Amino acid sequence: MSVAPHPKFSGICVITVFVLSTFAGGCFAGEISGLPAHLPPTVRPDYTFFLGNDFAASGTSDDYRTEQMIVSARVRDSWLAVLDHSILTREDMANDQLGRIDTMTLSLGYEFLHVADDLKRSSMLAGFAVRAVGNYEGERIQNGFHRLIESDTDAIPYTDTRQTDPAAWFLAEHYQQLRKATGDGFFGGWNVGYWARAGAFVTADGQLDAVAGLYAVAARNPWDLWLGVRRDWRNGYDADFVLRDAAAEESKMAVSFGVRFGAMVLETVQRIDSSASYGQLSFISSPETRGTAAMGRTRADAQFALQMPHVTFQLATRWYRPVFTSPDSVWDEAIVAEIRGGQPQLGRNPALFVDTTQASLGLEWSRPITDQIEWLRVFTNVGAGWRSEQLLGRNELLGEKSSSVDRGVLLAETGLEFDAARLSSRLRLRLRFGVTGWLPMSSETVDLGGTTATIQKPGASIVVGLVVAYH
C-alpha cells in the first residue's frame, strides 16, 4: 500500500539513508546470523557496525532477509562479542502465504589462533551463541526506515514461531600475499594476494548454516579491493514457511566484490544463477584505520545518527567548552544542539505512525575508558527541549490524522564512542553506539478517525551514529 511522502526533512532523510543503504541492496540473502561480519583480512576491527538493507536493490521488493544489522566488539584482544538482528519477510502470493519473523543472535567467541606478519594473516575463532526467533520489533524498524526514505509501509503478520536455542560456531580465515608492492606507478603500488574464509553455525534445534569463500585481494593503504566467489548453505529451517523459504533462497553460490576505504567497507554480492544480489555497508574501528598520532582535545563535532526501534534520524553538533568541569579535568564537556525527526510506527500497530519533530539543547561529558585506550570513550549527556507529535493513519486508516501535540521534553543518552579513522590533521571520524531516552512533560490521548491512542509517551531507543570531530 502506498503512503504519502513525509515532507519534514525529506531531503536529509532520503540522502542519508541512501548513503547508508546504496551498497547494502539485495533481495535474497545476508550474512549468517551470529557470525562476525564479512570484512577484508587486512584489518582486525575492535568495533564493527554492519548494515544490510534492500533499499537500493533494482527491481526487488521486501522478501527473505530484508534487513540485517550486526554490531561486534573485541574484548581483551582475543574475545569477540557479536549481536545480530535480522528481519525476514515472505510474500508468496502464488501460494497465498504472507508472513514475517525476526531473529536475534548473541554470540561470544575466542580467537585461539592469530598470526600476522608482512606476508600473511591467519585467524581461527570458535564460540557459543544464543539465537532467538520471534517478534523483535522488526516490523517497527522496517516501517520506520521506509518512512524515512518516503517508501511504502508493510502490514505483514508475524508467524507463530517462537523459539530460543543455544548454538556453537567457528570461523577460519587466511590471507596470503603473493606479490609485494613495488611502488612503481599506480598498478605497482598494490600488494596482491588471496583470501580464504570458511565458517559454520549450528543450533541445538538442528539448524546448520555454513559459508566458504575464496577471493583475490589488492591492498594499498587505505584501500582494499577483493573479488571472488562464495557458497552458502542453510539446513534445518522447517519451523515455518518464512524461515524455510529464506533458507532455501540463501543456499546459493555468488560472486562477491568489495571495497574498503579507511573505516568504511562496501560489498555487493551477485548470485550466479539469477539477477538477485545483496550487500553490506560497514563502519569499523581498528588499529589499521585509526592511526597513532595524537590530535589533542576535540573542539567541535557534527553527528548523524539513527534511532531504533523508534526510528528517527538525529542531527547534532557539539561545542567543547568547560561549563561545570575544570579545564584540566579528564572529562571533556560540550554544549549539544540537536534535532530529531521521523515517522516511527506507534508500538506494534502498522496502521498508526507518529509524525515526530524534536529540538533540544544540553550538555555532554565524555572521557577515554583508560589512559591507555584513548580511542574508546564513554559519553553521557542530558538536555531539554521541545517535542511535537501527530498521529497519522496508514492501511485502513490511510489519510486520517490527529491534532498535533507539543510538549517540553527531557533527554538523556549514554554509550560508547570509537575512533574510526583520521581524515586529516584536524579531522577524525568516530562511531557511536548507545541508548537514548526521552521524557515528555505529559502524555495525551488523541482521536484518529474513531481510533484513540496515546502519544507523547516516554520512550527509549538504541542509537547508532557517525561523528566528524574537529581537533
C-alpha positions, -999 to 999 in steps of 0.1 A, spaced: 0 0 0 13 34 -9 17 62 17 22 99 13 57 113 14 69 126 47 76 163 40 97 172 70 134 168 65 127 145 35 158 156 16 180 149 46 163 115 52 165 103 16 201 113 11 215 100 44 196 67 43 205 62 7 242 66 16 237 40 44 219 16 20 231 20 -15 257 -7 -13 236 -28 11 210 -37 -15 197 -71 -21 168 -94 -21 179 -129 -14 204 -133 14 227 -119 41 254 -129 64 250 -159 88 232 -146 119 256 -149 148 289 -149 128 312 -119 127 306 -97 96 323 -104 63 353 -80 64 387 -78 45 416 -97 61 439 -66 62 421 -52 92 413 -65 126 384 -44 139 379 -36 176 343 -24 167 321 -30 137 287 -18 127 272 -37 97 240 -27 78 223 -48 52 192 -34 36 174 -39 3 165 -3 -2 187 1 -33 180 -33 -49 169 -29 -85 135 -45 -93 131 -62 -60 107 -59 -31 110 -68 6 114 -105 8 136 -131 26 163 -114 48 151 -78 41 172 -61 68 202 -71 89 222 -53 115 254 -66 132 273 -49 160 305 -66 172 332 -56 197 366 -71 206 372 -76 243 406 -80 258 421 -86 223 411 -123 219 374 -123 228 348 -111 203 311 -104 211 286 -102 182 249 -91 183 229 -97 152 193 -86 144 177 -99 112 143 -92 97 128 -119 75 97 -115 54 80 -136 28 53 -126 3 44 -158 -16 13 -147 -34 12 -178 -56 5 -199 -25 -14 -172 -6 13 -170 21 23 -138 38 44 -136 69 74 -122 88 97 -133 116 128 -118 133 159 -134 146 181 -121 174 215 -137 180 241 -130 207 275 -147 202 307 -148 222 338 -162 206 375 -167 214 403 -162 188 426 -191 197 448 -186 166 461 -153 153 491 -150 131 501 -117 113 532 -106 95 541 -88 63 531 -117 41 502 -134 57 474 -133 82 456 -162 97 429 -165 124 406 -191 139 377 -183 162 352 -205 179 324 -198 204 289 -202 217 257 -183 210 220 -180 217 197 -175 188 160 -164 194 133 -164 168 101 -143 173 89 -107 172 119 -84 180 105 -51 167 115 -59 131 82 -45 118 86 -12 136 122 -9 123 114 -18 87 84 5 85 102 33 103 131 31 78 105 31 50 90 64 62 125 80 64 130 72 27 94 80 17 87 44 8 57 22 13 50 6 47 41 -31 51 14 -48 71 28 -83 71 17 -105 101 42 -124 122 41 -161 121 36 -181 154 71 -194 156 88 -186 189 120 -204 199 153 -199 216 182 -222 211 219 -224 222 244 -227 194 281 -232 186 301 -217 158 336 -213 143 353 -191 117 386 -195 100 404 -171 77 437 -170 59 453 -142 38 485 -148 18 504 -121 0 516 -132 -34 531 -100 -48 546 -72 -28 540 -36 -40 569 -23 -60 560 13 -56 563 19 -94 532 35 -109 496 31 -100 494 -7 -105 528 -14 -90 518 2 -57 494 -26 -47 500 -57 -26 483 -86 -42 472 -119 -26 444 -143 -19 419 -146 10 401 -178 20 373 -178 45 350 -205 60 326 -206 89 297 -226 103 269 -220 129 249 -249 143 220 -247 168 207 -273 193 175 -274 172 194 -288 142 198 -257 121 231 -256 103 245 -225 85 278 -226 66 298 -204 42 330 -207 23 347 -182 0 379 -176 -19 389 -141 -31 417 -122 -48 428 -92 -28 446 -60 -38 457 -37 -9 471 -2 -9 465 17 23 439 29 29 423 9 1 414 -28 -1 397 -44 -31 385 -80 -34 368 -102 -59 359 -138 -56 332 -165 -51 313 -177 -20 289 -205 -14 263 -205 14 244 -234 29 213 -233 52 197 -265 66 171 -274 92 148 -244 88 114 -262 89 96 -243 117 76 -221 93 74 -211 56 93 -178 62 123 -195 77 122 -223 52 119 -201 21 146 -176 33 170 -205 40 164 -220 5 170 -187 -11 203 -181 8 217 -216 -1 234 -204 -33 267 -196 -49 275 -160 -57 303 -136 -69 315 -110 -44 331 -77 -50 341 -54 -21 359 -22 -14 374 -8 19 384 28 21 397 36 56 369 28 81 342 22 55 335 -11 39 312 -17 9 304 -50 -6 280 -63 -32 273 -100 -39 257 -111 -71 241 -146 -73 254 -166 -102 221 -184 -112 199 -152 -113 199 -114 -111 194 -114 -73 220 -95 -53 227 -83 -18 254 -64 0 267 -46 30 278 -12 43 300 -14 74 320 10 95 349 -3 115 373 9 142 407 -8 140 444 0 146 449 -1 108 423 27 103 427 49 134 463 59 132 485 66 162 493 103 160 478 123 189 454 151 178 447 169 211 413 176 226 382 179 204 370 215 197 337 207 179 319 179 161 289 171 140 269 139 142 243 119 121 226 90 138 197 67 135 175 55 164 158 21 166 132 7 170 116 41 174 131 50 140 141 87 137 172 104 125 193 125 148 214 155 138 237 170 164 265 194 169 288 199 199 310 227 210 335 216 236 337 242 264 341 236 302 309 247 319 309 227 352 343 210 348 377 225 352 400 230 321 424 202 333 397 176 340 399 142 324 363 148 313 356 167 281 324 188 284 304 201 254 272 221 247 250 200 225 224 212 200 202 186 184 172 179 161 154 147 156 127 138 131 108 109 115 75 90 114 81 59 136 54 33 139 33 35 171 41 3 190 32 -28 171 3 -13 151 12 -10 114 -18 13 108 -5 41 132 26 63 128 37 93 148 50 123 129 78 134 153 99 166 154 122 174 183 148 202 190 169 204 222 199 218 239 220 200 265 254 192 280 276 162 273 305 147 292 330 122 277 364 107 285 386 78 274 379 44 290 415 44 303 447 64 298 460 36 276 429 32 254 422 68 242 404 56 210 375 43 231 354 68 250 324 67 273 299 95 270 267 107 287 245 137 280 214 153 294 192 180 278 158 196 275 138 209 246 106 208 226 88 178 210 59 178 186 39 146 178 10 140 155 -7 106 149 -10 96 112 -31 67 98 -20 40 73 -36 10 58 -73 10 68 -68 45 84 -50 60 54 -55 97 52 -66 102 88 -46 124 112 -49 136 148 -43 170 162 -7 179 168 5 178 204 35 199 216 54 192 249 85 202 267 108 171 269 138 160 290 165 139 273 194 116 284 218 95 264 248 73 272 271 50 253 305 44 238 324 63 211 351 47 190 378 65 169 374 51 134 397 70 110 419 100 108 405 121 80 431 149 81 455 166 105 425 181 124 395 159 115 387 124 128 358 100 121 342 84 151 314 58 156 288 59 183 267 33 199 244 39 228 210 42 243 188 74 243 157 82 262 131 110 263 105 121 289 78 145 277 62 166 303 28 148 299 11 124 275 -22 129 257 -48 107 242 -59 117 207 -86 106 182 -78 95 147 -109 85 127 -126 70 157 -94 53 169 -79 66 201 -42 63 210 -18 79 235 11 100 222 39 120 239 48 90 260 83 83 275 105 62 253 139 48 246 159 35 216 193 23 206 212 50 187 239 43 161 258 72 146 287 87 127 307 117 142 331 140 124 353 156 151 374 188 147 405 190 169 
